[in-house]
Amino acid sequence: MSGTGFTAGSVFIYLTALTQLLLVAGGAYMYFRWQRLRRRHEQLLQEKEVIFGFVHDVGEVFAESEDIEPGMMLKRMLFYALRTTRATAGAIYLEETHNHELHARAISGVFPPLTLEVKESLDRGISKSKHIENLVRTGTVRRGEGLIGTVADLGTPILVSDAESDPRVPHHDLDFLRIQSILLVPMRFHQRVMGVLVVVNRIDGRPFVQTDLNLLQSLADQASAAVYYAGLRDMLDEKKRIDHDLQLARQIQDSLLPDEIPDIPGIEIAAFNQAAKQIGGDYYDVIRVDDRHLGIAIADVSGKSIGGAMLMSVCRSVLRAQAPGNLSPDEVLRSINRVMSQDISEDMFVTMLYMILDLDTHELAVARAGHERPVLIAADQSTKTIESRGVAIGMADDETFEQVLDAASIRINPGDVLVAYTDGITEAMNEQGQEWGFDEFLRACRVGAPEGAKPVLNNVRQRLVRFVGEHPQYDDMTLLAVRVLK
């Protein structure tokens, strides 16, 4: 051994030193491993606290959700989203179904615009944060446009840990708008993306991680159902309010129609009105012109629903103001046109038939402002349409209207039935798209005419109902029959 330069003592010393070195290295390794395990344990405990907090937050989002309006629901959802991810700011974008654009419906913190640049010369009239919020709220995002539009279009989340190096993220010169990390998740309901939830910049300055994404997506998925049903509930409540208003409007409109037909000796009059929608645009009236004359009107307003009903109401008021004492039906229509033509919008007009019956001679004067021609069914079943010229009220200037309009006169003999109607009857359609037509209408009138005015109405309605079945109609139906008794 002496030849090698090693002695037993030196070997022992070397081994002892090596052992001590290994023990130190092993201790250091164990120490650092223990430190890593401790940090991992603390991280897991923190994530556990976050998860428990998340479960609590989801419960809070849904708590009393039936009593919270959608705007407050979105604010509550965003509050817990920021708390769960420890983000400094966030926003919820919802899609407008009619134009497929997304708008920011809730904002928390100073949320930097993601679709436009912000110049340093901010509006000095308001605070910077308020100015930024206004920019975000008034901005629109289309599907496929930018990060928000991409998430909405694809329905997949996006996590950008280093936003400053990602070209998809806008870079603002203002320090308080710089984005370091951003997280976007879709808000989905029944496989449809209804919006996007976005959070930016963690409070601790660290980037968002996959755990943040998973928790935020879970929160968005759970809360989306509540937001959807809250909006649906609002829509249903609004529909109830509209239905209630329409019902009141319908009651008012019904009150404009005659409560009962005047009982005139020797004359039988019957009428019915059926609106295609809740509120119609058809109108009929029976007015005492004087002791010997009876005014009979039927009208059809081009616009339906509330607009048509309002115009019909005006038409009735003007007619009742002009009719008493005036024995010229064409002059009454001229007066109505002069009053109404200036206030009728270009896309609306009124067709009107106005007739004056002499109760002694049974002479009938007829004026027709673009309305369907009335039909006279004689006792021998022969028929005749009463011709007179005229254009609809609101369709021409006053001079043209008055020049075109004229009146006709005819005598109604005992047993004859006069029928006036709106085009909703002859143009009624069945499920095959076929019109009932004038010939079928006239045939139904002829069958009922020998029995009287009411049988004409009943027969027309029965045959019409059989023809259209359950097919919805798009025009109002009004029918009026007058019979001179023997």
Beta strands, then each sheet from edge to edge (+ up, - down):
strand 1: 87-96
strand 2: 101-108
strand 3: 141-142
strand 4: 158-160
strand 5: 182-189
strand 6: 192-202
strand 7: 267-274
strand 8: 282-288
strand 9: 293-301
strand 10: 350-358
strand 11: 363-369
strand 12: 375-377
strand 13: 383-385
strand 14: 407-411
strand 15: 417-421
strand 16: 477-484
sheet 1: 3+ 2- 1+ 6- 5+ 4-
sheet 2: 7+ 16- 15+ 12- 13+
sheet 3: 8+ 9- 10+ 11- 14+
end
